[in-house]
Structure formats: C-alpha cells, structure tokens
Amino acid sequence: MREILIRPRAQLDIESIYIYLAFERSAPKAALDVVEALYSAFERIADLPESGRLFESDDLERVYRRVLAKDYWIYYTFDEESLTVWRIFHVRQDTDNYAIVDF
C-alpha cells in the first residue's frame, strides 16, 4: 500500500471541517463521521489512486485527481510509493485553480 502523505494545508482543511461541524454547527458526531470518512477515503484511493477524476489546468504546477467523500472533494496526487493529499473542499466551496496551492 502507498504511504499516505497529508500536506499541511490539507491537514488544516480537516481540522477546519471538524471545528466547523463540531462547534459551529453543534454536531460533534457528524464531525467525527466526516473525518473518519475522509481517512477511509485516503486509504481507498491509496489502493486505487486512478479511480479519482482528473483535475488539471495550465495554471497549476501539477495534475491532480479528486474523489468525493461525504460532501467533500479530496484533491490528491500519487506515485508508486505514496499518495499525497493536497486539499479538501466542501462541494459548495469555490475551487478555482488558486485555491489548490502548496503550503
């Protein structure tokens, strides 16, 4: 299985999702369910990384793939050894090319 690498910005996305759901929406169980779904998705796509949809643009440094977990798009890249999670967005968030940057 590929090693799963979570970039700092993606980790912040996960934490922000949890905080928003648990505290702002007063739904700690839903927050935990979403985070667990995200980590389960990371494991699935590490096994089948080509299952995600391509997401590319001339404005981006690399070609990404994305998969949906609950209501969240997971943007990632992969090679033979690892899967790198770059960003996680809610389906209603605007995900223009500038939102996917390497921090």
Secondary structure by P-SEA (a helix, b strand, c coil): ccbbbbcaaaaaaaaaaaaaaacccccaaaaaaaaaaaaaaaaaaaaccccbbbbbcccccbbbbbbbcccbbbbbcccccbbbbcccccccccccccccccc
